[in-house]
Amino acid sequence: MTARPPFSALVFDFDGTLIDSVPDIARVLNRTLAEFGRPALAVEQVRTMVGDGSATLVRSAFAATGGELEGDAAQTVLKAYLDNYYEDTAEPSCFYPGVPETLRGFAAQGIKLGLCTNKPERIARKLLGLLGVADLFGAVAGGDTLPTRKPDPGTLSWVLDQLGERDAAMVGDNGHDVKVARAVGIPVVAVSYGYPRMPVSQLGADVVIDHFADLPAALAKLSTEKLAG
């Protein structure tokens, strides 16, 4: 007899949760900075800027390399960055260990998977395709899919509506992911290896895991606690 899946749906953050995207983002960002006569940023500098969407990332990068962008210049630079990023490629090596295998395991159980990221939707979808997992996701919300983005709970609610499930859990790496899960009323698992900007223990997640392959056991525990409660 096959065990019941712990949840009917799982929604994932992307950067810092499924993929270590900072090296790729830094490469594209530095290419864009060079096009506008700005110096390059170190990968670790870029790591601290990721998570609030592309517009915020670009503004932060330009503020750190010679002055903030104003007016039409901000939109011009953002478009250049997004075009550069869309033309870039991704390699499966950017997956954190255990991610593709674990995702496929969930899908094989009949669990519906969604993505809720602040990365632009067209880029997120292209990367999922390049990485060979696009077919696993029944709903994708990017930072520009809706009028709002994380930490606004409307993004996560929209993904759950698209999946047709509310028996769900969120998996992410930072405060935005915890906030949207709490606002929607679903459990949240935080990974310890991403880009949290604060101690992961202080995020307020229900469970913190160190390895993505530990996620099935963590979700089973949460499901058991939910039923017991």
N, C-alpha and C positions, 0 to 999 in steps of 0.2 A: 504493500500500500504506500503510495507516494505521500510524503509529508506535505501539509499545506504550506505554501510560501508564507513567510512572516508578514509581508505586506503585498497588497495588490499592485502598488505602483511605487516607484522610486524616482526622485528628481535629483539631478546632480548639478552642482556647479561645474565649471569647466577648468579654468586656469587655477592651478594650485591644488586641484582635486583629482582630475583625471589626467591632466598633462602638465608637465613642467614647461610652460610656454615662455618664460622670461628670456631665455637665450634667443629665441626667435623674435620676440617682441623687441628686444634690445637691438638686434641686428637691423630690423626694419625701421625702428625709431631713429637709430643713428644714421641710417641712409637718408632719412627725411631731414634730420637736423643738418646734415652736410649739404643737402640741396638748398638750404636756406642760410648757409654760411655760419652755422653754429657748430661748436665742438661736440665731440662724442661724449656719451655718458657711460660709466662703468655698468656692467651687468647688475651689480649689487645695488647701485643707485636706482636703476630701473625697477628692480624687485620691490622697492618700497613705494613705487608709484602705481603699481598694478592693482586693479580691483574695482575702480570706480567708473569704468568706461573709457572709451578712446578719447573723447573730448577732454576729460580731466587729465588723462595721461599726457596728451600733447601739451596742454597748458602748463602742467607741472614741469615737463621736460624743457620747454622754452624758458620758463621762469628760472630754471636752474642753470641755463646756459647763456644768459646775457640779457634777460628782460622778458616781461610778459607780453603776450600777443594781445592786440586790440582790434576791434572792429572786424572788417572784412578779412584781415590777415589771418585771424583765427580760423575762419572757415576754409580759407585757401590751404593753410597748412594741414588742417584736419583731413581735407579731401586727399591731399598728397599722401599723407600717412596711410589712410584707408586703402587707397589704390595700390600703394606699395605692399601693404600687408596682404591684400587679396591676391596679388601676383606672386607672393612668396610661396614656398612649399613647406610641407611638414613631413617629418619622418616618424615612423612608428616608435623610434627610440625616445620620443618626447613623452610617451606614456610613462606614468609611474609604474613600478613593478606590480604585476598582477592585475592591472586594470582591464585589458581587453578580455582576458580569460574569465574574470569575475563577472563582467557585464554580460558576456555570452551565457554564462551559467544562470544568471537571473532571467534572461530572456527565454532560455530553455525551460525554466520553471513556469513560464507564462506571466511573469511579472512585467508590467508595462513600465517603460523607461522614458523619462523626460529630461530635458536640459534647460536650466535656467541660469543664464550667464549675462554679464554686462558687456561681453564682446559683441560687436555688430553681428546681426543674424546671418548675413550673407557670408561673412568670414567664418563664423562658427559652423555653418552647414558645409562650407567647402572643406574645412579642416576635418570634420567628421567623415566626409567622403574620402579624403586623402588617407586618413588613418584606418579606413576600412570598417567603420562601425556605424555609419549613417543609418543603415537598415535596422539598427537596434532601437532607435529613438522614435517614439510616436509623436512627440511634440518638442519643439525647440523655440524657446523665447530668448532673443538676444536683447542687447541694451537698447536697440531701436525698434523692436517689434511692436511695442506699445508706447503710449505717451509717457509712461513712467518706467523706471527700472529698479532693480534691487538697490536699497532695502525696502522699496514699496512692495507691500504684500500682493498687490494686484498682479504682478508678474507670475508669482508662484501659483496663485489662484487660477490664472489663465491656463497655465500648463496643466494643472490638475483637471480643469474643465475639458481641455483638449483630449486628455487621456481618458476622461470619463470615470475617474476614480477619486475617492477621498480617503480611502484606507491606504495612506501613503506615508513615506518618510523622506526627509531631505538629507542630502549628504553634501557637505561643503567644507571650506577651510577658513572662513573668516566671519566677522561679526554680521555682515550683511545676510549671510546664509542662516545664521541662528535667528536673526530678527524676523526674516520673512517666514520661517517655519513657525516661530512662536506666534506671530500675528495670524497665521492661517490655522493654527491649532494642530500641527502635526509634529511628531518627534523629529529630532535632528541629530545626526552623527557628524562630528568634526574630525578631519584628518589632521595629524600633528605635523605633517611635512610640508604644508603649503605656504601661503603668504598671509598670515593672520594679522600682522602689525601689532600684536599684543600676545602675551602668553596664552596658549591655546586653552589652558585650564581655566582661564578667566572668561572665555567666550560664552559659557552658559549652556553648552551642548549637553544632551542627555548622555552621550558616550563619546569618548575620544579614542581613536584608533591610530596606531603607528604605521600600519601596513594595510594597503587596500584589500589584500586577500583576507584580512580579518573581518571585513564588513559583513559577510553572511552570518557569522557567529554573533556579532554585535546586534544585528537586526533581529535575529532569533531571540536574543535576550530581551530586547525592547518589546517585541511582540508578546512574549510570555508575561512580562511585567504589565503590559497593557491589559491582557486578558485577566490577570490576577486582580488588577485594580478595578 
